[in-house]
Amino acid sequence: MKTFTTTLVLLASLSTASVAAEDWITRESASSVDATADRLVEAVEGAGATLFARVDHAAGAQSVGQELPPTTLVIFGNPKVGTAIMQADPRAGLDLPMRVLVWQEDGRTMIGYEDPEALKARYAIEGADPSFATMAAALEKLTTVAAE
């Protein structure tokens, strides 16, 4: 399981590296990183999606004697949404399942994710518009609940 999680984190990191800042949708949370991530996980599970991983990047940094501010990546998905996108272009699997980052910046807790329209444009995907609309609505709803 540790190897699977490490591989998942590596893949998420590689695909996120090419995401431009303008492709992100972010909002501020009134709570801590941990409390915001907890609410996000609760909302994901309550929506019937599958939680694949919760990655504490700050703990990872600490394990090698380095420091990061609180930063948590939540990886989750729903095959009812992602399958149509991957049928249109299997390379989109590098960017799926969905990922939401919760981090501390300048004393504030932020929550953000890549705009699904950026994913659609990256692979020039056609024919999966309902899935992208569902993904966008789900990410908006889940992150709004988490940030409250």
N, C-alpha and C positions, 0 to 999 in steps of 0.2 A: 504494500500500500504506500509506503514511504517513497519508493521509486516512482510509482504512478503519480503521486502528488508532486514530486520534484519535476517530473517530465511535464506535467500539466502547467506548473508555474513557469518553467522555462519556455514552453510554447506561448503562453500568455504574454510573457515578457517580450519575446521576439516579435510577435505580431503587434503588440502595443507600441513598439519602438517606432513604427512607421506612421503612427497616428498624429496628425498635426493638432496643435492646441485649438485651432478654430473648429475642429471636428468634435470637440468635447461639449457635452452638456453638463454643467455643474450648478450646484446650489450649496448654500451654507446650511449647516445643521446647528441647532441650538444646544446639542448634547455633545458628549465626548465621542471620540472615534469608536471606542468599544461599545458604548450604548447605541450609537447610530448603526454600527455593523450588526449588533444584536437585533435591532428592530428590522433591519433589512433582511436578515436571515429568517426571522419570524414571518415577515410579509411574503418572502419567496416561498417558504414551506406552506403558508396559509393559502397561497394562490395555486398550489398543486404543482409547482415546478420542482425540479430535482436540484438539490444543492450538491455540487460536486466537490467544492473545496472552500475553505476559509483560510486565507494565507496571511499570517501576521509577519509582515516584512520587517518591522522593528525588532521582533524576536529573532528573526533570521540574522539580522545585522549584529545583534547582541551576541549571538552564538559564535561569531567570529571576531569578537572584541571591537566591533564598530558600533556607531550610533545612527539611528534614524528617528525622526519624530514618529509618533504613533501613525501607522499606515497599514490598512487592512484591505486585502483584495477578496471579494466574494465572487465565486464562479458558479453559475447556475444556468439551467436551461430547461426547455420543454421541446421534445421532438415534434410536437404538433406545429410548432413555429419554425424551428430550425431545419427540419427535413426538406421542406419545399425550397428553401434557400440553397441548401447543399445539392439538391437535385438540379437546380439551375446552374450551379457552378460548385463542384466539390472543393475547390480551393478555399471557399469561404469557411470551410471547416477549420482553417488555421485561426480564424477569428471567432469561432463559436466553440463552446457555449458562451453565453453573455457574461460580461465581466463588469463589475462595479467597484470602483476604488473609493475608499473612505480614508482621508488623511488629515493631518493637522498642518496648517499653514498660517504663519503669522498669528498664532494664538487662536485661530478659528478652526472649526471642523468643517471640512468640505467633503462633498460626495459627488462623484461624477462618473460618466461613462461616454463611450464613443457614440455619436449620433448614428443610428442605423442607416440613415441616408448616405453617410460616408462609406459604410460597408458596401452598400448597394452600388455606389459609384466606383469604388475600388475594383470591383470585379465586373462592372458593367452588367449587372444581373437584370434580366428581364423575365417577366412572368411570375414573380414571387411578391408582387406588391401587397397582397393581403397579409402575408407573413411579416413583411417589413412594417406595415401599419400596426399589426398586433404587437410586434416587438417594441416599437416606439411607445405605444400606449402603456404596455406593461412596465417598461423601464421608467417612464414618467411617473406612473402610479406608485411603483415600489419605492423609488427614491424619494418621492414626496412623503410617503408614510414614514420612511426611515429618518427623514430630516426633521420631522415634527417634534 
